[in-house]
Amino acid sequence: MSVVRDLRVLLRFRNFRRLLAVRLLSQGADGVYQVALATYVVFSPEKQTSAAAIASAMAVLLLPYSLVGPFSGVLLDRWRRRQVLLYGGLLRAVLASVTAILMIAAVPDWLFYVSALCVTAVNRFVLSGLSAALPRVVDDERLVIANSLSPTAGTLAATAGGGLAFVVRLVVSDSDAAVVLLGAALYLCSGLASLRMSRELLGPDRALVQPGLGAALSGTARDLVAGVRHLAAPARREAAWALFSMTLMRFCYGALLVMLLMLCRYSFSTTADDGLALLGLALGISGAGFFAAAVLTPWAAGWLGSGRWIMVCAAAAAILEPALGLPFATTPMLTAAFVLGLTTQGAKIATDTIVQSSVDDGFRGRIFSVYDVLFNVAFVGAAGVAALMLPPDGRSVPLVVTVAVVYAAVAVAMARFERRQVSHQ
């Protein structure tokens, strides 16, 4: 099987294995930490969670990062990315430990959210660095398969981390603080694992490195404008379209996730614990969809092209999402979780590949940071829209139909772009 053969070849790259180990530990810790937050904020028996409360929590945790994201992009293009992974892991370990202390101390919610926000901000910084560094550890020929394996393996690690968090929570008397401390330990391990790579390995080129914070930030506005111009150039038009399409698909995924949370909490279960278990099952099935995307995307993108594969993923979601979602029944909804995992991750792998292969190394960090900012804004915007449309039990036909229309619009837009690209060749 070609995918298995390509994976075997890819794993022979020693530095790719080392970068992958950092990603697995980092995103495994993310899964642990996020489950702890979800159980503390959404599934606590004493709390009556609403879609508006979920949207507010997402806004508090994600929107402020949009203000610092562009600055992190400049730093990723000027600081040694290996050092970013090292200090990012150490800093998240400390901040997650603070979160655990705040949980035990039963402090006001706003203070807890500030702590979680800090972890999330550093986390996005590290993820952008991992993506920007990937082309430095594999050759161009295997960049697509690397994009299939690395982010998807990270997502599976996050899913496994979430499962581990459930186990720890059951063993340690339903203690969310104990789960967060486990996440802190994994963050520490991810930072230390980066030491297996040399300081210069992950770039950027030595001529671009500026060690001082003031020097790195002084030209932020100018550098960001240069990055946008770089992305807007005709040679990188496909990358811009792919980012736009992926942002809309992220919006759809966010809206459906809020709906799934409400359905698991109030429609598909009678207790908070049952709802949490069902949500864990749904996320595990979605993780299986991510794995399927990792296997299928290299072949599909190689045959169709990355842009057309994004179109196919969006079209499949537009058709299958309402067919499976409108019954508002457990089994079809779990099937939809698999389909959305497959289509969303398939489109993301293709988008990552397009951006990495068309953006110069000196701009890659800031472009991926803008990529993350778009993700966060789309996700929070989706949560806000879902909060306006969802009833208390989570069953909303208008929301399901709206998401299907957005998916269809993405498919049509990418199809027209690809047709124009062919006609201009």
C-alpha positions in Angstrom: 0.0 0.0 0.0 1.6 3.3 -1.1 0.5 5.3 2.0 2.1 2.7 4.3 5.3 2.7 2.2 5.4 6.5 2.2 5.0 6.6 6.0 7.8 4.1 6.5 10.1 6.3 4.3 9.0 9.5 6.1 9.7 8.0 9.6 13.3 7.3 8.5 13.8 11.1 8.7 15.3 11.3 12.2 14.5 15.0 12.7 10.9 14.5 11.5 10.5 11.8 14.2 11.8 14.2 16.8 9.5 17.0 15.7 6.6 14.6 15.6 7.4 13.5 19.2 7.2 17.1 20.3 3.8 17.5 18.6 2.4 14.3 20.0 3.3 15.3 23.6 2.1 18.8 23.1 -1.2 18.0 21.6 -1.7 15.0 24.0 -1.4 17.6 26.8 -3.9 19.8 24.9 -6.4 17.0 24.9 -6.0 16.4 28.7 -6.2 20.2 29.4 -9.2 20.8 27.2 -11.2 17.9 28.7 -10.5 19.3 32.1 -11.8 22.7 31.0 -14.9 21.2 29.4 -15.8 19.2 32.5 -15.2 22.1 34.7 -17.1 24.7 32.6 -19.8 22.7 30.7 -20.4 19.4 32.4 -20.3 20.2 36.1 -23.6 18.9 37.5 -24.2 22.1 39.5 -24.0 24.3 36.4 -26.9 24.7 33.9 -24.9 25.4 30.8 -26.4 27.2 27.8 -25.2 27.7 24.3 -24.6 31.4 25.2 -22.4 30.3 28.1 -20.4 28.0 25.8 -20.0 30.9 23.3 -18.9 33.3 26.0 -16.3 30.8 27.3 -14.9 30.3 23.7 -14.8 34.1 23.2 -12.9 34.6 26.5 -10.4 31.8 25.7 -9.8 32.4 22.0 -10.6 36.0 20.9 -7.9 37.8 22.9 -5.3 35.5 21.2 -6.3 37.1 17.9 -4.7 40.3 19.2 -1.3 38.7 19.9 -1.4 36.2 17.0 0.2 38.5 14.4 3.0 39.4 16.9 3.7 35.7 17.4 4.0 35.3 13.6 6.7 37.9 13.4 8.5 36.2 16.2 8.3 32.8 14.5 10.0 34.3 11.5 12.7 35.9 13.6 13.3 33.6 16.6 14.7 30.1 16.5 11.7 27.9 16.3 13.4 25.2 18.4 13.6 27.7 21.2 9.9 28.6 20.8 9.0 24.9 21.2 11.2 24.6 24.3 10.2 27.7 26.2 6.6 27.3 25.1 6.4 23.8 26.6 8.0 25.0 29.9 5.7 28.1 30.1 2.5 26.1 29.5 3.5 23.6 32.2 3.8 26.5 34.7 0.5 28.1 33.6 -1.4 24.8 33.6 -0.2 24.2 37.2 -1.6 27.7 38.1 -4.9 26.7 36.5 -5.1 23.6 38.8 -4.4 25.7 41.9 -7.2 28.1 40.9 -9.6 25.2 40.4 -8.9 23.9 44.0 -9.1 27.4 45.4 -12.6 28.0 43.9 -11.7 31.5 42.7 -14.0 33.7 40.6 -14.6 32.5 37.1 -12.9 35.4 35.5 -9.6 34.6 37.2 -9.8 31.0 36.0 -10.5 32.1 32.4 -7.5 34.4 32.5 -5.3 31.5 33.4 -6.8 29.2 30.7 -6.4 32.1 28.2 -2.7 32.3 28.8 -2.3 28.5 28.2 -4.3 28.8 25.0 -2.3 31.7 23.7 1.0 30.0 24.2 -0.4 26.8 22.8 -1.4 28.5 19.5 2.0 29.9 19.3 3.6 26.5 19.6 1.2 24.9 17.0 2.1 27.6 14.5 5.8 26.9 15.1 5.3 23.2 14.5 3.6 23.8 11.2 6.1 26.4 10.1 9.0 24.1 11.0 7.7 21.0 9.2 9.3 21.8 5.7 12.7 22.0 7.5 12.7 18.3 8.4 11.3 16.6 5.3 11.9 17.0 1.6 9.4 18.6 -0.9 8.5 15.3 -2.4 7.0 14.0 0.9 5.6 17.3 2.3 2.0 16.2 1.5 2.3 12.9 3.4 4.1 14.7 6.2 1.1 17.1 6.5 -1.1 14.1 6.5 0.7 12.3 9.3 1.9 15.1 11.5 -1.2 17.2 12.3 -3.5 14.2 12.1 -1.2 12.2 14.5 -1.4 15.3 16.8 -5.1 15.3 16.6 -5.2 11.6 17.5 -2.8 12.3 20.4 -5.2 15.0 21.6 -8.0 12.5 21.4 -6.0 10.0 23.3 -5.1 12.7 25.9 -8.8 13.4 26.3 -9.5 9.7 26.9 -6.6 9.6 29.4 -8.2 12.6 31.2 -11.5 10.7 31.5 -9.7 7.8 33.1 -7.7 10.0 35.5 -10.9 11.9 36.5 -12.6 8.6 37.3 -9.7 7.3 39.4 -8.9 10.5 41.3 -12.4 11.3 42.6 -13.7 13.4 39.7 -10.9 15.9 40.3 -10.5 18.3 37.4 -7.4 19.8 39.1 -5.6 16.4 39.0 -6.4 16.2 35.3 -4.9 19.6 34.7 -1.7 18.7 36.5 -1.4 15.7 34.2 -1.6 18.1 31.3 1.1 20.2 32.9 3.4 17.2 33.2 2.9 16.4 29.5 3.6 20.1 28.5 6.8 19.9 30.4 7.8 16.7 28.5 7.0 18.3 25.2 9.3 21.2 25.9 12.2 18.9 27.0 11.7 16.7 24.0 12.6 19.6 21.7 16.1 19.6 23.1 16.8 16.5 21.0 17.0 18.9 18.0 19.7 21.5 17.3 18.9 25.2 17.9 19.3 26.0 14.2 17.5 23.0 12.7 13.9 24.4 12.5 14.8 27.8 11.1 14.3 30.5 10.2 17.5 31.2 8.3 20.3 32.7 10.5 20.2 36.0 8.6 16.5 36.5 9.7 17.0 35.7 13.4 16.8 38.7 15.8 17.4 37.6 19.4 16.0 40.8 21.1 12.2 41.2 21.8 12.3 44.9 21.0 14.0 44.3 17.7 11.6 41.5 16.8 8.5 43.6 17.5 9.6 47.0 16.2 8.8 46.2 12.6 5.7 44.2 13.3 3.3 46.3 11.2 5.7 46.5 8.3 6.4 42.8 8.4 2.7 41.9 8.6 1.9 44.0 5.6 4.8 42.3 3.7 3.4 38.9 4.7 -0.1 39.8 3.4 1.4 41.1 0.2 3.4 37.9 -0.1 0.3 35.8 0.2 -1.7 38.0 -2.2 0.8 37.6 -5.0 -0.5 35.8 -8.1 1.9 32.9 -7.5 0.3 32.3 -4.1 -3.4 32.9 -5.0 -4.3 29.3 -4.4 -2.9 29.5 -0.9 -5.1 32.6 -0.2 -8.2 30.8 -1.5 -7.4 27.7 0.5 -7.1 29.7 3.7 -10.4 31.4 3.0 -12.1 28.1 2.4 -10.6 26.5 5.5 -11.8 29.4 7.6 -15.4 28.9 6.5 -15.1 25.2 7.1 -13.8 25.9 10.6 -16.9 28.1 11.1 -19.1 25.2 10.2 -17.2 22.8 12.5 -17.4 25.3 15.4 -21.2 25.7 15.1 -21.7 22.0 14.9 -19.5 21.4 17.9 -21.6 23.8 20.1 -24.7 22.0 18.9 -23.2 18.6 19.7 -22.3 19.8 23.2 -25.9 20.9 23.8 -27.3 17.7 22.4 -25.0 15.5 24.5 -25.8 17.5 27.6 -29.6 17.8 27.3 -31.1 15.7 24.5 -29.2 12.5 24.2 -28.6 11.9 27.9 -30.3 12.3 31.3 -27.3 13.2 33.5 -24.1 15.3 33.1 -21.9 12.3 33.4 -23.8 10.4 30.7 -23.6 13.5 28.4 -19.8 13.8 29.0 -19.3 10.1 28.2 -21.3 10.5 25.0 -19.4 13.5 24.0 -16.2 11.6 24.6 -17.5 8.8 22.2 -18.4 11.4 19.6 -15.0 13.0 19.7 -13.3 9.6 19.5 -15.3 8.8 16.4 -14.4 12.1 14.9 -10.8 11.3 15.7 -11.2 8.1 13.6 -12.3 10.4 10.8 -9.1 12.4 11.2 -7.1 9.2 10.9 -9.1 8.2 7.8 -8.3 11.6 6.3 -4.6 11.0 6.9 -4.7 7.8 4.9 -7.0 9.0 2.1 -5.7 12.6 1.6 -2.2 11.9 0.1 -3.8 9.7 -2.5 -6.8 11.9 -3.2 -4.7 15.2 -3.3 -2.1 13.5 -5.5 -4.8 12.4 -8.0 -7.1 15.5 -7.9 -4.8 18.2 -6.7 -5.0 19.8 -3.2 -7.4 22.5 -4.3 -9.9 20.1 -5.8 -9.6 17.8 -2.8 -10.7 20.8 -0.6 -13.7 21.2 -3.0 -14.6 17.5 -2.7 -14.4 17.6 1.1 -16.7 20.7 1.3 -19.2 19.2 -1.2 -19.3 15.9 0.7 -20.0 17.7 4.0 -22.7 19.8 2.3 -24.6 16.7 1.3 -24.0 14.4 4.3 -24.2 16.9 7.2 -27.9 17.7 6.8 -28.7 14.1 5.9 -27.2 12.8 9.1 -27.9 15.8 11.3 -31.5 16.6 10.7 -32.9 13.4 12.4 -31.3 14.6 15.7 -30.7 11.0 16.7 -27.7 9.5 18.4 -26.5 7.1 15.8 -26.7 9.4 12.7 -25.1 12.2 14.8 -22.1 9.9 15.6 -21.8 9.0 11.9 -21.8 12.7 11.1 -19.0 13.2 13.6 -16.9 10.7 11.6 -17.8 12.4 8.3 -17.0 15.9 9.6 -13.7 14.6 11.1 -12.8 13.2 7.7 -13.7 16.2 5.6 -12.4 18.8 7.9 -9.1 17.2 8.4 -8.8 16.3 4.8 -9.3 19.9 3.8 -6.9 21.1 6.5 -4.1 18.7 5.3 -4.5 20.0 1.8 -4.6 23.7 3.0 -1.4 23.2 5.0 0.3 21.7 2.0 -0.7 24.5 -0.3 0.5 27.1 2.1 3.8 25.4 3.0 4.7 24.7 -0.6 3.9 28.2 -1.9 5.0 30.5 1.0 8.7 31.3 1.4 10.4 30.2 4.6 10.9 33.7 5.8 7.2 34.4 5.8 5.9 31.0 6.9 5.6 31.7 10.6 3.5 34.9 10.3 1.3 33.3 7.6 0.6 30.3 9.9 -0.1 32.7 12.8 -2.6 34.5 10.7 -4.0 31.1 9.8 -4.5 30.4 13.5 -6.1 33.8 14.1 -8.6 33.2 11.3 -9.4 29.8 12.8 -10.1 31.3 16.2 -12.2 34.1 14.9 -14.2 31.7 12.8 -14.7 29.3 15.7 -15.8 32.0 18.1 -18.1 33.6 15.5 -19.6 30.2 14.9 -20.2 29.7 18.6 -22.0 33.1 18.7 -24.2 32.3 15.8 -25.0 28.9 17.3 -25.9 30.6 20.6 -28.5 32.8 18.8 -30.0 29.9 16.8 -29.9 26.9 19.2 -32.9 26.2 21.5 -32.1 24.9 25.1 -32.1 21.2 23.9 -29.7 21.9 21.0 -32.1 20.8 18.2 -32.0 23.5 15.5 -33.0 22.8 11.9 -32.0 26.3 10.7 -28.5 25.8 12.1 -28.0 22.5 10.3 -29.3 24.0 7.0 -27.1 27.1 7.4 -24.0 25.1 7.9 -24.8 22.9 4.8 -25.2 26.1 2.7 -21.8 27.4 3.8 -20.2 24.1 3.0 -21.8 24.2 -0.5 -20.6 27.8 -1.0 -17.1 26.7 -0.3 -17.3 23.8 -2.7 -18.6 26.1 -5.5 -16.0 28.8 -4.9 -13.1 26.3 -5.0 -14.5 24.7 -8.1 -14.7 28.0 -9.9 -11.2 28.9 -8.8 -9.7 25.6 -9.9 -11.5 26.0 -13.3 -10.0 29.5 -13.8 -6.5 28.1 -12.9 -6.8 25.4 -15.6 -8.0 27.9 -18.2 -5.1 30.2 -17.5 -2.5 27.5 -17.9 
